[in-house]
Amino acid sequence: MKKTTGTDRAITQTWRPATQAVRGGTWRSEHGETSEALFLTSGYTYDDAQTVADRFAGEAEGMTYSRLQNPTVAMLEERIALLEGAEACRAQASGMAAMSTALLCQLSAGDHVVGARAAFGSCRWLLDSLLPRFGIETSVVDSADNDAWEQAIRPNTKVFFFETPANPTLDVVDMDFVCGLAKSRGIVTVVDNAFATSALQKPMDFGADVVAYSATKLMDGQGRVLAGAVCGSQEWIDEVLLPFQRNTGPNISPFNAWVVLKGLETLSLRAERQSANAVALGEAIAGRRLEMRHPGLTSHPRHELAKRQMTATGPVFAFDVGSRETAFAVLDALELIDLSNNIGDSRSLMCHPASTTHAGMTAEARAEMGVSEGLLRINVGLEDVADLIEDLDRALDKAGL
Ligand SMILES: *Cc1c(COP(=O)(O)O)cnc(C)c1O
């Protein structure tokens, strides 16, 4: 294996994102393949016993076992880090493997975590159910309330954890303020950037320490594999994340890593077009006076902030049709848009969060975080937006909206 492109880090790190997306992190074997090779192997062989001893001692470069290193996975990690502008990245089996690893690797009993109230259902489960079982205190705050973050800090607060925009309420966090506050108190900020990806938003530019991903979403972007990633400083990855990851094994399969590598090549094109389609579709139905939650529309309370933090506002928005019954009627009337709870896909997908992604929470917890009974969430894909507008208009008409 050698690198025929990207051998000089001083140069490769100056490449712009569109270049990194198709070139970053590429290693080539002696065959000189253009597309990244898929190394579907769990182990490695060695020329002699001293070589393997040196590798295990950390005194020689080289792979020893795919829970520790794999060439295809390493290419993905390097490419994600270059796109993020992060010093280092480690890929994970799924977004939830990334979130749980990013939190558990640095927390111990007696620590305290402040999280955003509006979050992906499983992220809330980590805060509400998993961490407390290990003696880690957690609090949740209204992430749009800057004062609430400050008031929630305790002497033992170790981590701030949030997503922005949030799933599925589309709350937008003021990253300059929240990350700056964390920094001033020695708190590590972990941002779940699955909705936007580095193509649209770079939390580290606003002071985030750790950026964690579900790469299942926009990074794969074609609804094929589960994948995740955690980015941070080299020191944090080496000293905090790696000891946990190497010994607990939330690793991504090389095959899934390879699929995501291919997805990254078109990430920014898809992210930009899907964002534009999402704004056009949102504007087309905004006249119906549904309660819209769309950071790309001026009606969003933090539209200006979203525009400052993001180059485009992403493929996902939500709107409230008043009741579960009406929400189901809209979903059942769709002809083109699929009824599906995934996001980031190149196909348009729509779901009712209260009965799917957030069904595991109590009705009170859903109400508190803004997941109302009439809320519908849509992932806007790459189809012709005129067809999407016709489909959604027809379904809203049929449901009497
Ligand atoms: C989907 C999602 C996750 C979980 O990712 P998986 O790949 O499904 O495990 C975490 N956070 C956010 C914001 C998500 O949208």
PDBQT file of the ligand as one rigid body, heavy atoms in Angstrom, charges set to zero:
ROOT
HETATM    1  C1  LIG A 501     -29.922   8.719  12.707  1.00  0.00    +0.000 C 
HETATM    2  C2  LIG A 501     -29.324   9.578  13.743  1.00  0.00    +0.000 A 
HETATM    3  C3  LIG A 501     -28.518   9.010  14.734  1.00  0.00    +0.000 A 
HETATM    4  C4  LIG A 501     -28.268   7.525  14.828  1.00  0.00    +0.000 C 
HETATM    5  O1  LIG A 501     -27.576   7.024  13.722  1.00  0.00    +0.000 OA
HETATM    6  P1  LIG A 501     -27.612   5.482  13.282  1.00  0.00    +0.000 P 
HETATM    7  O2  LIG A 501     -26.663   5.438  12.150  1.00  0.00    +0.000 OA
HETATM    8  O3  LIG A 501     -29.021   5.178  12.892  1.00  0.00    +0.000 OA
HETATM    9  O4  LIG A 501     -27.194   4.667  14.449  1.00  0.00    +0.000 OA
HETATM   10  C5  LIG A 501     -27.975   9.861  15.669  1.00  0.00    +0.000 A 
HETATM   11  N1  LIG A 501     -28.205  11.179  15.637  1.00  0.00    +0.000 NA
HETATM   12  C6  LIG A 501     -28.967  11.768  14.691  1.00  0.00    +0.000 A 
HETATM   13  C7  LIG A 501     -29.190  13.233  14.704  1.00  0.00    +0.000 C 
HETATM   14  C8  LIG A 501     -29.554  10.976  13.702  1.00  0.00    +0.000 A 
HETATM   15  O5  LIG A 501     -30.320  11.548  12.770  1.00  0.00    +0.000 OA
ENDROOT
TORSDOF 0
